[in-house]
């Protein structure tokens, strides 16, 4: 597609809200997934450390 101006590109023929909204939601969900994975990893590492300490002490 060829646009005459940057605002035409943003508007996307009247469908810009749907297009950019979809990009926004997708980016937000990817960021949420990365954050959740990071939290789970930290939790797993903490649990492994606890188990390691219990094994050494008990």
mmCIF file of the N, C-alpha and C atoms, coordinates in Angstrom:
data_MODEL
# 
_entry.id   MODEL 
# 
loop_
_atom_site.group_PDB 
_atom_site.id 
_atom_site.type_symbol 
_atom_site.label_atom_id 
_atom_site.label_alt_id 
_atom_site.label_comp_id 
_atom_site.label_asym_id 
_atom_site.label_entity_id 
_atom_site.label_seq_id 
_atom_site.pdbx_PDB_ins_code 
_atom_site.Cartn_x 
_atom_site.Cartn_y 
_atom_site.Cartn_z 
_atom_site.occupancy 
_atom_site.B_iso_or_equiv 
_atom_site.pdbx_formal_charge 
_atom_site.auth_seq_id 
_atom_site.auth_comp_id 
_atom_site.auth_asym_id 
_atom_site.auth_atom_id 
_atom_site.pdbx_PDB_model_num 
ATOM 1   N N  . UNK A 1 1  ? 0.833   -1.181  0.000  1.00 0.00 ? 1  UNK A N  1 
ATOM 2   C CA . UNK A 1 1  ? 0.000   0.000   0.000  1.00 0.00 ? 1  UNK A CA 1 
ATOM 3   C C  . UNK A 1 1  ? 0.876   1.242   0.000  1.00 0.00 ? 1  UNK A C  1 
ATOM 4   N N  . UNK A 1 2  ? 0.352   2.271   -0.597 1.00 0.00 ? 2  UNK A N  1 
ATOM 5   C CA . UNK A 1 2  ? 1.050   3.547   -0.658 1.00 0.00 ? 2  UNK A CA 1 
ATOM 6   C C  . UNK A 1 2  ? 0.169   4.594   0.013  1.00 0.00 ? 2  UNK A C  1 
ATOM 7   N N  . UNK A 1 3  ? 0.768   5.349   0.934  1.00 0.00 ? 3  UNK A N  1 
ATOM 8   C CA . UNK A 1 3  ? 0.031   6.392   1.626  1.00 0.00 ? 3  UNK A CA 1 
ATOM 9   C C  . UNK A 1 3  ? 0.570   7.742   1.198  1.00 0.00 ? 3  UNK A C  1 
ATOM 10  N N  . UNK A 1 4  ? -0.318  8.718   1.171  1.00 0.00 ? 4  UNK A N  1 
ATOM 11  C CA . UNK A 1 4  ? 0.051   10.064  0.755  1.00 0.00 ? 4  UNK A CA 1 
ATOM 12  C C  . UNK A 1 4  ? 0.754   10.843  1.867  1.00 0.00 ? 4  UNK A C  1 
ATOM 13  N N  . UNK A 1 5  ? 0.451   10.496  3.110  1.00 0.00 ? 5  UNK A N  1 
ATOM 14  C CA . UNK A 1 5  ? 1.059   11.200  4.239  1.00 0.00 ? 5  UNK A CA 1 
ATOM 15  C C  . UNK A 1 5  ? 1.156   10.242  5.429  1.00 0.00 ? 5  UNK A C  1 
ATOM 16  N N  . UNK A 1 6  ? 1.847   10.706  6.443  1.00 0.00 ? 6  UNK A N  1 
ATOM 17  C CA . UNK A 1 6  ? 1.986   9.902   7.653  1.00 0.00 ? 6  UNK A CA 1 
ATOM 18  C C  . UNK A 1 6  ? 0.640   9.720   8.337  1.00 0.00 ? 6  UNK A C  1 
ATOM 19  N N  . UNK A 1 7  ? -0.197  10.755  8.316  1.00 0.00 ? 7  UNK A N  1 
ATOM 20  C CA . UNK A 1 7  ? -1.519  10.635  8.943  1.00 0.00 ? 7  UNK A CA 1 
ATOM 21  C C  . UNK A 1 7  ? -2.386  9.617   8.203  1.00 0.00 ? 7  UNK A C  1 
ATOM 22  N N  . UNK A 1 8  ? -2.230  9.503   6.884  1.00 0.00 ? 8  UNK A N  1 
ATOM 23  C CA . UNK A 1 8  ? -2.933  8.457   6.132  1.00 0.00 ? 8  UNK A CA 1 
ATOM 24  C C  . UNK A 1 8  ? -2.453  7.072   6.569  1.00 0.00 ? 8  UNK A C  1 
ATOM 25  N N  . UNK A 1 9  ? -1.167  6.967   6.824  1.00 0.00 ? 9  UNK A N  1 
ATOM 26  C CA . UNK A 1 9  ? -0.613  5.705   7.302  1.00 0.00 ? 9  UNK A CA 1 
ATOM 27  C C  . UNK A 1 9  ? -1.203  5.341   8.660  1.00 0.00 ? 9  UNK A C  1 
ATOM 28  N N  . UNK A 1 10 ? -1.264  6.315   9.563  1.00 0.00 ? 10 UNK A N  1 
ATOM 29  C CA . UNK A 1 10 ? -1.818  6.079   10.895 1.00 0.00 ? 10 UNK A CA 1 
ATOM 30  C C  . UNK A 1 10 ? -3.301  5.732   10.806 1.00 0.00 ? 10 UNK A C  1 
ATOM 31  N N  . UNK A 1 11 ? -4.030  6.405   9.925  1.00 0.00 ? 11 UNK A N  1 
ATOM 32  C CA . UNK A 1 11 ? -5.469  6.187   9.768  1.00 0.00 ? 11 UNK A CA 1 
ATOM 33  C C  . UNK A 1 11 ? -5.779  4.842   9.107  1.00 0.00 ? 11 UNK A C  1 
ATOM 34  N N  . UNK A 1 12 ? -4.898  4.370   8.241  1.00 0.00 ? 12 UNK A N  1 
ATOM 35  C CA . UNK A 1 12 ? -5.037  3.086   7.547  1.00 0.00 ? 12 UNK A CA 1 
ATOM 36  C C  . UNK A 1 12 ? -6.401  2.929   6.876  1.00 0.00 ? 12 UNK A C  1 
ATOM 37  N N  . UNK A 1 13 ? -6.810  3.953   6.176  1.00 0.00 ? 13 UNK A N  1 
ATOM 38  C CA . UNK A 1 13 ? -8.071  3.866   5.440  1.00 0.00 ? 13 UNK A CA 1 
ATOM 39  C C  . UNK A 1 13 ? -9.288  3.744   6.335  1.00 0.00 ? 13 UNK A C  1 
ATOM 40  N N  . UNK A 1 14 ? -9.228  4.334   7.513  1.00 0.00 ? 14 UNK A N  1 
ATOM 41  C CA . UNK A 1 14 ? -10.340 4.278   8.447  1.00 0.00 ? 14 UNK A CA 1 
ATOM 42  C C  . UNK A 1 14 ? -10.289 3.088   9.399  1.00 0.00 ? 14 UNK A C  1 
ATOM 43  N N  . UNK A 1 15 ? -9.312  2.251   9.243  1.00 0.00 ? 15 UNK A N  1 
ATOM 44  C CA . UNK A 1 15 ? -9.194  1.060   10.087 1.00 0.00 ? 15 UNK A CA 1 
ATOM 45  C C  . UNK A 1 15 ? -8.035  1.151   11.077 1.00 0.00 ? 15 UNK A C  1 
ATOM 46  N N  . UNK A 1 16 ? -7.472  2.312   11.199 1.00 0.00 ? 16 UNK A N  1 
ATOM 47  C CA . UNK A 1 16 ? -6.300  2.495   12.059 1.00 0.00 ? 16 UNK A CA 1 
ATOM 48  C C  . UNK A 1 16 ? -6.537  2.123   13.509 1.00 0.00 ? 16 UNK A C  1 
ATOM 49  N N  . UNK A 1 17 ? -7.725  2.452   14.032 1.00 0.00 ? 17 UNK A N  1 
ATOM 50  C CA . UNK A 1 17 ? -8.007  2.139   15.436 1.00 0.00 ? 17 UNK A CA 1 
ATOM 51  C C  . UNK A 1 17 ? -7.940  0.630   15.676 1.00 0.00 ? 17 UNK A C  1 
ATOM 52  N N  . UNK A 1 18 ? -8.461  -0.140  14.742 1.00 0.00 ? 18 UNK A N  1 
ATOM 53  C CA . UNK A 1 18 ? -8.426  -1.595  14.887 1.00 0.00 ? 18 UNK A CA 1 
ATOM 54  C C  . UNK A 1 18 ? -7.008  -2.130  14.725 1.00 0.00 ? 18 UNK A C  1 
ATOM 55  N N  . UNK A 1 19 ? -6.302  -1.619  13.729 1.00 0.00 ? 19 UNK A N  1 
ATOM 56  C CA . UNK A 1 19 ? -4.942  -2.095  13.464 1.00 0.00 ? 19 UNK A CA 1 
ATOM 57  C C  . UNK A 1 19 ? -4.023  -1.759  14.625 1.00 0.00 ? 19 UNK A C  1 
ATOM 58  N N  . UNK A 1 20 ? -3.979  -0.489  15.014 1.00 0.00 ? 20 UNK A N  1 
ATOM 59  C CA . UNK A 1 20 ? -3.068  -0.077  16.079 1.00 0.00 ? 20 UNK A CA 1 
ATOM 60  C C  . UNK A 1 20 ? -3.519  -0.605  17.435 1.00 0.00 ? 20 UNK A C  1 
ATOM 61  N N  . UNK A 1 21 ? -4.826  -0.737  17.612 1.00 0.00 ? 21 UNK A N  1 
ATOM 62  C CA . UNK A 1 21 ? -5.327  -1.351  18.843 1.00 0.00 ? 21 UNK A CA 1 
ATOM 63  C C  . UNK A 1 21 ? -4.885  -2.801  18.963 1.00 0.00 ? 21 UNK A C  1 
ATOM 64  N N  . UNK A 1 22 ? -4.925  -3.513  17.845 1.00 0.00 ? 22 UNK A N  1 
ATOM 65  C CA . UNK A 1 22 ? -4.475  -4.910  17.831 1.00 0.00 ? 22 UNK A CA 1 
ATOM 66  C C  . UNK A 1 22 ? -2.988  -5.011  18.143 1.00 0.00 ? 22 UNK A C  1 
ATOM 67  N N  . UNK A 1 23 ? -2.205  -4.122  17.561 1.00 0.00 ? 23 UNK A N  1 
ATOM 68  C CA . UNK A 1 23 ? -0.770  -4.100  17.872 1.00 0.00 ? 23 UNK A CA 1 
ATOM 69  C C  . UNK A 1 23 ? -0.548  -3.809  19.357 1.00 0.00 ? 23 UNK A C  1 
ATOM 70  N N  . UNK A 1 24 ? -1.294  -2.858  19.882 1.00 0.00 ? 24 UNK A N  1 
ATOM 71  C CA . UNK A 1 24 ? -1.149  -2.510  21.293 1.00 0.00 ? 24 UNK A CA 1 
ATOM 72  C C  . UNK A 1 24 ? -1.488  -3.660  22.221 1.00 0.00 ? 24 UNK A C  1 
ATOM 73  N N  . UNK A 1 25 ? -2.610  -4.322  21.946 1.00 0.00 ? 25 UNK A N  1 
ATOM 74  C CA . UNK A 1 25 ? -3.017  -5.467  22.766 1.00 0.00 ? 25 UNK A CA 1 
ATOM 75  C C  . UNK A 1 25 ? -1.994  -6.591  22.653 1.00 0.00 ? 25 UNK A C  1 
ATOM 76  N N  . UNK A 1 26 ? -1.518  -6.852  21.455 1.00 0.00 ? 26 UNK A N  1 
ATOM 77  C CA . UNK A 1 26 ? -0.515  -7.906  21.258 1.00 0.00 ? 26 UNK A CA 1 
ATOM 78  C C  . UNK A 1 26 ? 0.761   -7.604  22.032 1.00 0.00 ? 26 UNK A C  1 
ATOM 79  N N  . UNK A 1 27 ? 1.229   -6.381  21.939 1.00 0.00 ? 27 UNK A N  1 
ATOM 80  C CA . UNK A 1 27 ? 2.452   -5.992  22.669 1.00 0.00 ? 27 UNK A CA 1 
ATOM 81  C C  . UNK A 1 27 ? 2.246   -6.094  24.173 1.00 0.00 ? 27 UNK A C  1 
ATOM 82  N N  . UNK A 1 28 ? 1.070   -5.683  24.651 1.00 0.00 ? 28 UNK A N  1 
ATOM 83  C CA . UNK A 1 28 ? 0.779   -5.771  26.080 1.00 0.00 ? 28 UNK A CA 1 
ATOM 84  C C  . UNK A 1 28 ? 0.758   -7.226  26.544 1.00 0.00 ? 28 UNK A C  1 
ATOM 85  N N  . UNK A 1 29 ? 0.164   -8.103  25.758 1.00 0.00 ? 29 UNK A N  1 
ATOM 86  C CA . UNK A 1 29 ? 0.112   -9.518  26.129 1.00 0.00 ? 29 UNK A CA 1 
ATOM 87  C C  . UNK A 1 29 ? 1.495   -10.164 26.106 1.00 0.00 ? 29 UNK A C  1 
ATOM 88  N N  . UNK A 1 30 ? 2.310   -9.796  25.143 1.00 0.00 ? 30 UNK A N  1 
ATOM 89  C CA . UNK A 1 30 ? 3.681   -10.322 25.095 1.00 0.00 ? 30 UNK A CA 1 
ATOM 90  C C  . UNK A 1 30 ? 4.470   -9.839  26.310 1.00 0.00 ? 30 UNK A C  1 
ATOM 91  N N  . UNK A 1 31 ? 4.316   -8.566  26.662 1.00 0.00 ? 31 UNK A N  1 
ATOM 92  C CA . UNK A 1 31 ? 5.004   -8.025  27.835 1.00 0.00 ? 31 UNK A CA 1 
ATOM 93  C C  . UNK A 1 31 ? 4.531   -8.728  29.104 1.00 0.00 ? 31 UNK A C  1 
ATOM 94  N N  . UNK A 1 32 ? 3.229   -8.975  29.208 1.00 0.00 ? 32 UNK A N  1 
ATOM 95  C CA . UNK A 1 32 ? 2.687   -9.685  30.367 1.00 0.00 ? 32 UNK A CA 1 
ATOM 96  C C  . UNK A 1 32 ? 3.255   -11.096 30.450 1.00 0.00 ? 32 UNK A C  1 
ATOM 97  N N  . UNK A 1 33 ? 3.316   -11.778 29.333 1.00 0.00 ? 33 UNK A N  1 
ATOM 98  C CA . UNK A 1 33 ? 3.864   -13.140 29.302 1.00 0.00 ? 33 UNK A CA 1 
ATOM 99  C C  . UNK A 1 33 ? 5.331   -13.150 29.733 1.00 0.00 ? 33 UNK A C  1 
ATOM 100 N N  . UNK A 1 34 ? 6.112   -12.198 29.254 1.00 0.00 ? 34 UNK A N  1 
ATOM 101 C CA . UNK A 1 34 ? 7.517   -12.112 29.655 1.00 0.00 ? 34 UNK A CA 1 
ATOM 102 C C  . UNK A 1 34 ? 7.649   -11.853 31.147 1.00 0.00 ? 34 UNK A C  1 
ATOM 103 N N  . UNK A 1 35 ? 6.803   -10.976 31.682 1.00 0.00 ? 35 UNK A N  1 
ATOM 104 C CA . UNK A 1 35 ? 6.829   -10.667 33.108 1.00 0.00 ? 35 UNK A CA 1 
ATOM 105 C C  . UNK A 1 35 ? 6.463   -11.907 33.925 1.00 0.00 ? 35 UNK A C  1 
ATOM 106 N N  . UNK A 1 36 ? 5.411   -12.623 33.494 1.00 0.00 ? 36 UNK A N  1 
ATOM 107 C CA . UNK A 1 36 ? 5.000   -13.828 34.211 1.00 0.00 ? 36 UNK A CA 1 
ATOM 108 C C  . UNK A 1 36 ? 6.083   -14.904 34.169 1.00 0.00 ? 36 UNK A C  1 
ATOM 109 N N  . UNK A 1 37 ? 6.723   -15.062 33.026 1.00 0.00 ? 37 UNK A N  1 
ATOM 110 C CA . UNK A 1 37 ? 7.813   -16.034 32.928 1.00 0.00 ? 37 UNK A CA 1 
ATOM 111 C C  . UNK A 1 37 ? 8.966   -15.671 33.854 1.00 0.00 ? 37 UNK A C  1 
ATOM 112 N N  . UNK A 1 38 ? 9.264   -14.392 33.936 1.00 0.00 ? 38 UNK A N  1 
ATOM 113 C CA . UNK A 1 38 ? 10.341  -13.942 34.825 1.00 0.00 ? 38 UNK A CA 1 
ATOM 114 C C  . UNK A 1 38 ? 9.994   -14.237 36.285 1.00 0.00 ? 38 UNK A C  1 
ATOM 115 N N  . UNK A 1 39 ? 8.735   -13.981 36.653 1.00 0.00 ? 39 UNK A N  1 
ATOM 116 C CA . UNK A 1 39 ? 8.300   -14.256 38.024 1.00 0.00 ? 39 UNK A CA 1 
ATOM 117 C C  . UNK A 1 39 ? 8.381   -15.750 38.341 1.00 0.00 ? 39 UNK A C  1 
ATOM 118 N N  . UNK A 1 40 ? 7.932   -16.575 37.409 1.00 0.00 ? 40 UNK A N  1 
ATOM 119 C CA . UNK A 1 40 ? 7.979   -18.028 37.623 1.00 0.00 ? 40 UNK A CA 1 
ATOM 120 C C  . UNK A 1 40 ? 9.416   -18.520 37.736 1.00 0.00 ? 40 UNK A C  1 
ATOM 121 N N  . UNK A 1 41 ? 10.294  -17.959 36.938 1.00 0.00 ? 41 UNK A N  1 
ATOM 122 C CA . UNK A 1 41 ? 11.704  -18.358 36.995 1.00 0.00 ? 41 UNK A CA 1 
ATOM 123 C C  . UNK A 1 41 ? 12.301  -18.012 38.352 1.00 0.00 ? 41 UNK A C  1 
ATOM 124 N N  . UNK A 1 42 ? 12.025  -16.794 38.817 1.00 0.00 ? 42 UNK A N  1 
ATOM 125 C CA . UNK A 1 42 ? 12.533  -16.385 40.130 1.00 0.00 ? 42 UNK A CA 1 
ATOM 126 C C  . UNK A 1 42 ? 11.992  -17.291 41.230 1.00 0.00 ? 42 UNK A C  1 
ATOM 127 N N  . UNK A 1 43 ? 10.702  -17.609 41.143 1.00 0.00 ? 43 UNK A N  1 
ATOM 128 C CA . UNK A 1 43 ? 10.088  -18.480 42.135 1.00 0.00 ? 43 UNK A CA 1 
ATOM 129 C C  . UNK A 1 43 ? 10.730  -19.868 42.106 1.00 0.00 ? 43 UNK A C  1 
ATOM 130 N N  . UNK A 1 44 ? 10.967  -20.391 40.942 1.00 0.00 ? 44 UNK A N  1 
ATOM 131 C CA . UNK A 1 44 ? 11.597  -21.709 40.805 1.00 0.00 ? 44 UNK A CA 1 
ATOM 132 C C  . UNK A 1 44 ? 13.017  -21.702 41.353 1.00 0.00 ? 44 UNK A C  1 
ATOM 133 N N  . UNK A 1 45 ? 13.766  -20.651 41.055 1.00 0.00 ? 45 UNK A N  1 
ATOM 134 C CA . UNK A 1 45 ? 15.135  -20.566 41.563 1.00 0.00 ? 45 UNK A CA 1 
ATOM 135 C C  . UNK A 1 45 ? 15.155  -20.464 43.082 1.00 0.00 ? 45 UNK A C  1 
ATOM 136 N N  . UNK A 1 46 ? 14.210  -19.704 43.652 1.00 0.00 ? 46 UNK A N  1 
ATOM 137 C CA . UNK A 1 46 ? 14.122  -19.610 45.109 1.00 0.00 ? 46 UNK A CA 1 
ATOM 138 C C  . UNK A 1 46 ? 13.796  -20.975 45.720 1.00 0.00 ? 46 UNK A C  1 
ATOM 139 N N  . UNK A 1 47 ? 12.876  -21.678 45.087 1.00 0.00 ? 47 UNK A N  1 
ATOM 140 C CA . UNK A 1 47 ? 12.486  -23.001 45.590 1.00 0.00 ? 47 UNK A CA 1 
ATOM 141 C C  . UNK A 1 47 ? 13.663  -23.978 45.507 1.00 0.00 ? 47 UNK A C  1 
ATOM 142 N N  . UNK A 1 48 ? 14.400  -23.941 44.424 1.00 0.00 ? 48 UNK A N  1 
ATOM 143 C CA . UNK A 1 48 ? 15.577  -24.801 44.298 1.00 0.00 ? 48 UNK A CA 1 
ATOM 144 C C  . UNK A 1 48 ? 16.617  -24.484 45.364 1.00 0.00 ? 48 UNK A C  1 
ATOM 145 N N  . UNK A 1 49 ? 16.810  -23.209 45.643 1.00 0.00 ? 49 UNK A N  1 
ATOM 146 C CA . UNK A 1 49 ? 17.757  -22.812 46.683 1.00 0.00 ? 49 UNK A CA 1 
ATOM 147 C C  . UNK A 1 49 ? 17.305  -23.318 48.048 1.00 0.00 ? 49 UNK A C  1 
ATOM 148 N N  . UNK A 1 50 ? 16.006  -23.215 48.330 1.00 0.00 ? 50 UNK A N  1 
ATOM 149 C CA . UNK A 1 50 ? 15.477  -23.724 49.594 1.00 0.00 ? 50 UNK A CA 1 
ATOM 150 C C  . UNK A 1 50 ? 15.702  -25.231 49.716 1.00 0.00 ? 50 UNK A C  1 
ATOM 151 N N  . UNK A 1 51 ? 15.419  -25.957 48.642 1.00 0.00 ? 51 UNK A N  1 
ATOM 152 C CA . UNK A 1 51 ? 15.607  -27.405 48.667 1.00 0.00 ? 51 UNK A CA 1 
ATOM 153 C C  . UNK A 1 51 ? 17.077  -27.771 48.838 1.00 0.00 ? 51 UNK A C  1 
ATOM 154 N N  . UNK A 1 52 ? 17.944  -27.008 48.215 1.00 0.00 ? 52 UNK A N  1 
ATOM 155 C CA . UNK A 1 52 ? 19.380  -27.246 48.331 1.00 0.00 ? 52 UNK A CA 1 
ATOM 156 C C  . UNK A 1 52 ? 19.839  -27.010 49.767 1.00 0.00 ? 52 UNK A C  1 
ATOM 157 N N  . UNK A 1 53 ? 19.338  -25.951 50.389 1.00 0.00 ? 53 UNK A N  1 
ATOM 158 C CA . UNK A 1 53 ? 19.706  -25.657 51.771 1.00 0.00 ? 53 UNK A CA 1 
ATOM 159 C C  . UNK A 1 53 ? 19.173  -26.723 52.726 1.00 0.00 ? 53 UNK A C  1 
ATOM 160 N N  . UNK A 1 54 ? 17.955  -27.197 52.474 1.00 0.00 ? 54 UNK A N  1 
ATOM 161 C CA . UNK A 1 54 ? 17.398  -28.262 53.306 1.00 0.00 ? 54 UNK A CA 1 
ATOM 162 C C  . UNK A 1 54 ? 18.215  -29.544 53.179 1.00 0.00 ? 54 UNK A C  1 
ATOM 163 N N  . UNK A 1 55 ? 18.647  -29.839 51.986 1.00 0.00 ? 55 UNK A N  1 
ATOM 164 C CA . UNK A 1 55 ? 19.440  -31.040 51.739 1.00 0.00 ? 55 UNK A CA 1 
ATOM 165 C C  . UNK A 1 55 ? 20.786  -30.958 52.456 1.00 0.00 ? 55 UNK A C  1 
ATOM 166 N N  . UNK A 1 56 ? 21.386  -29.772 52.471 1.00 0.00 ? 56 UNK A N  1 
ATOM 167 C CA . UNK A 1 56 ? 22.686  -29.597 53.118 1.00 0.00 ? 56 UNK A CA 1 
ATOM 168 C C  . UNK A 1 56 ? 22.557  -29.635 54.640 1.00 0.00 ? 56 UNK A C  1 
ATOM 169 N N  . UNK A 1 57 ? 21.455  -29.087 55.171 1.00 0.00 ? 57 UNK A N  1 
ATOM 170 C CA . UNK A 1 57 ? 21.277  -29.010 56.620 1.00 0.00 ? 57 UNK A CA 1 
ATOM 171 C C  . UNK A 1 57 ? 20.621  -30.259 57.202 1.00 0.00 ? 57 UNK A C  1 
ATOM 172 N N  . UNK A 1 58 ? 19.904  -30.978 56.412 1.00 0.00 ? 58 UNK A N  1 
ATOM 173 C CA . UNK A 1 58 ? 19.130  -32.088 56.974 1.00 0.00 ? 58 UNK A CA 1 
ATOM 174 C C  . UNK A 1 58 ? 19.618  -33.376 56.560 1.00 0.00 ? 58 UNK A C  1 
# 
